[in-house]
């Protein structure tokens, strides 16, 4: 999947320290709270969505940024 360019610009407009906190606070059904890796930025209903994989088990995870 390709990154949604508008959503990516909105994501990059968030301060890097807050982006890092959001990346490190993603829920994985196998591991619980984890870090998202190898993600791309998408959007749905004007919300930013990070879609990627769990750092620990490589299962697909997502994080909605509202």
N, CA and C of each residue as an Amber inpcrd file, in Angstrom:
protein
   198
   0.8450000  -1.2020000   0.0000000   0.0000000   0.0000000   0.0000000
   0.8730000   1.2420000   0.0000000   0.3700000   2.2520000  -0.6410000
   1.0890000   3.5140000  -0.6600000   0.6020000   4.4080000   0.4690000
   1.4860000   5.2730000   0.9020000   1.1550000   6.2340000   1.9400000
   0.2220000   7.2900000   1.3720000  -0.8090000   7.6370000   2.1310000
  -1.7160000   8.7320000   1.7850000  -0.9400000  10.0270000   2.0220000
  -0.6610000  10.7740000   0.9650000   0.2130000  11.9540000   1.0710000
  -0.3340000  13.0290000   2.0120000  -1.6250000  13.3220000   1.9650000
  -2.2040000  14.3270000   2.8640000  -2.1140000  13.8530000   4.3130000
  -2.4550000  12.5970000   4.5510000  -2.3640000  12.0480000   5.9090000
  -0.9120000  12.0510000   6.3880000   0.0120000  11.7530000   5.4850000
   1.4280000  11.7530000   5.8510000   1.9000000  13.1540000   6.2370000
   1.4620000  14.1620000   5.5080000   1.8340000  15.5470000   5.8650000
   1.2600000  15.9150000   7.2270000   0.0180000  15.5000000   7.4830000
  -0.5920000  15.7790000   8.7910000   0.1680000  15.0380000   9.8920000
   0.5840000  13.7910000   9.6280000   1.3520000  12.9960000  10.5870000
   2.6850000  13.6690000  10.8870000   3.3780000  14.1290000   9.8590000
   4.6810000  14.7640000  10.0430000   4.5690000  16.1450000  10.6950000
   3.3750000  16.7420000  10.6850000   3.1640000  18.0290000  11.3440000
   3.0850000  17.8680000  12.8720000   2.8760000  16.6540000  13.3330000
   2.8450000  16.3730000  14.7690000   4.2960000  16.3750000  15.2690000
   4.5720000  17.0060000  16.4100000   5.9450000  17.0290000  16.9330000
   6.5280000  15.6150000  17.0530000   7.8000000  15.4750000  16.7240000
   8.4360000  14.1550000  16.6740000   8.3660000  13.4060000  18.0040000
   8.4500000  14.0990000  19.1090000   8.3820000  13.4230000  20.4090000
   6.9990000  12.8010000  20.6260000   5.9470000  13.4780000  20.1900000
   4.5990000  12.9330000  20.3080000   4.4020000  11.7770000  19.3280000
   4.9490000  11.9010000  18.1060000   4.8590000  10.7960000  17.1390000
   5.5180000   9.5450000  17.7100000   6.6770000   9.7160000  18.3380000
   7.3870000   8.5750000  18.9270000   6.5410000   7.9130000  20.0130000
   5.9010000   8.7270000  20.8630000   5.0250000   8.1760000  21.9090000
   3.8640000   7.3970000  21.3000000   3.2840000   7.9180000  20.2270000
   2.1650000   7.2360000  19.5770000   2.6230000   5.9300000  18.9260000
   3.7970000   5.9210000  18.3100000   4.3470000   4.7100000  17.6930000
   4.6100000   3.6260000  18.7350000   4.9620000   4.0340000  19.9460000
   5.3040000   3.0840000  21.0060000   4.0980000   2.6820000  21.8590000
   2.9150000   3.1370000  21.4920000   1.7180000   2.8450000  22.2710000
   0.6340000   2.3000000  21.3410000   0.9090000   1.1190000  20.7780000
   0.0050000   0.4530000  19.8460000  -0.3830000  -0.8790000  20.4680000
  -1.6360000  -1.2960000  20.2760000  -2.0930000  -2.5510000  20.8590000
  -1.9780000  -3.7020000  19.8630000  -1.3450000  -4.7770000  20.3000000
  -1.2490000  -6.0150000  19.5300000  -2.0700000  -7.0780000  20.2690000
  -2.8990000  -7.8270000  19.5520000  -3.7420000  -8.8280000  20.2130000
  -2.9210000  -9.9690000  20.8220000  -1.6950000 -10.1640000  20.3560000
  -0.8350000 -11.2120000  20.9230000   0.0470000 -10.7080000  22.0550000
   0.5810000  -9.4840000  21.8920000   1.6050000  -8.9820000  22.8170000
   1.1080000  -7.9100000  23.7880000  -0.0460000  -7.3410000  23.5420000
  -0.5090000  -6.2180000  24.3500000   0.0650000  -4.9260000  23.7870000
   0.4650000  -4.0130000  24.6470000   1.0060000  -2.7290000  24.2010000
   2.3940000  -2.9640000  23.6050000   2.6120000  -2.4300000  22.4090000
   3.8460000  -2.6630000  21.6750000   4.2110000  -1.4350000  20.8460000
   5.2340000  -1.5640000  20.0480000   5.6820000  -0.5220000  19.1170000
   5.3390000  -0.9590000  17.6990000   4.8120000  -0.0370000  16.9060000
   4.5170000  -0.3260000  15.5080000   5.7700000  -0.0730000  14.6740000
   6.0820000  -1.0040000  13.7740000   7.2420000  -0.8740000  12.8920000
   6.8140000  -1.1410000  11.4560000   7.6460000  -0.7140000  10.5230000
   7.3890000  -0.9200000   9.0910000   5.9730000  -0.4840000   8.7190000
   5.6070000   0.6900000   9.1700000   4.2430000   1.1610000   8.9410000
   4.1780000   2.1680000   7.8000000   2.9500000   2.3350000   7.3260000
   2.6540000   3.3910000   6.3570000   1.4900000   4.1880000   6.9030000
   1.3170000   5.3980000   6.3910000   0.2920000   6.3130000   6.8820000
  -0.8810000   6.2950000   5.9150000  -2.0660000   6.0850000   6.4450000
  -3.2960000   6.0570000   5.6580000  -4.2980000   6.9730000   6.3530000
  -5.4610000   7.1200000   5.7810000  -6.5070000   7.9170000   6.4280000
  -7.8680000   7.3290000   6.1060000  -8.7850000   7.5980000   7.0050000
 -10.1720000   7.1880000   6.8230000 -11.0240000   8.1280000   7.6620000
 -12.0570000   8.6810000   7.0520000 -12.9400000   9.6230000   7.7460000
 -12.1520000  10.7390000   8.4240000 -11.1460000  11.2730000   7.7220000
 -10.3230000  12.3950000   8.1820000  -9.4690000  12.0730000   9.3930000
  -9.2610000  10.7920000   9.6680000  -8.3860000  10.3910000  10.7630000
  -7.1230000   9.7650000  10.1810000  -6.0010000  10.0030000  10.8130000
  -4.7330000   9.3990000  10.4120000  -4.6980000   7.9840000  10.9760000
  -4.2880000   7.0370000  10.1420000  -4.1660000   5.6470000  10.5880000
  -2.7720000   5.1420000  10.2350000  -2.0740000   4.6430000  11.2370000
  -0.7810000   4.0040000  11.0140000  -1.0480000   2.5090000  10.8740000
  -0.6090000   1.9160000   9.7650000  -0.8010000   0.4850000   9.5410000
   0.5670000  -0.1440000   9.3660000   0.8630000  -1.1170000  10.2160000
   2.1750000  -1.7420000  10.1630000   2.1860000  -3.0690000  10.8980000
   3.3180000  -3.3480000  11.5700000   3.5110000  -4.6330000  12.2310000
   4.0150000  -4.4410000  13.6540000   3.6830000  -5.4080000  14.4900000
   4.1460000  -5.4310000  15.8830000   5.6560000  -5.6530000  15.8910000
   6.3480000  -4.9040000  16.7050000   7.8010000  -5.0260000  16.8250000
   8.2000000  -6.3960000  17.3750000   7.3640000  -6.9910000  18.2170000
   7.7190000  -8.2420000  18.8860000   7.3810000  -9.4880000  18.0680000
   6.1720000  -9.5520000  17.5050000   5.7200000 -10.7910000  16.8620000
   5.4450000 -10.6360000  15.3690000   5.5600000  -9.4330000  14.8270000
   5.3710000  -9.1410000  13.3990000   3.9100000  -9.2950000  12.9330000
   2.9840000  -9.3900000  13.8780000   1.5620000  -9.4380000  13.5140000
   1.1300000  -8.0630000  13.0330000   0.1510000  -7.9920000  12.1290000
  -0.3490000  -6.7000000  11.6550000  -1.0340000  -5.9510000  12.7950000
  -0.7180000  -4.6540000  12.9030000  -1.3500000  -3.7880000  13.8910000
  -1.6610000  -2.4460000  13.2370000  -2.5180000  -1.6750000  13.8760000
  -2.8650000  -0.3420000  13.3770000  -3.0840000   0.5820000  14.5600000
  -2.8930000   1.8520000  14.3120000  -3.1040000   2.8820000  15.3350000
  -3.8470000   4.0290000  14.6920000  -5.0010000   4.3980000  15.2560000
  -5.7770000   5.5470000  14.7730000  -5.3410000   6.7670000  15.5600000
  -5.0320000   7.8310000  14.8330000  -4.6280000   9.0960000  15.4520000
  -5.7710000  10.0720000  15.2130000  -6.4620000  10.4770000  16.2810000
  -7.5730000  11.4230000  16.1020000  -7.2610000  12.7560000  16.6920000
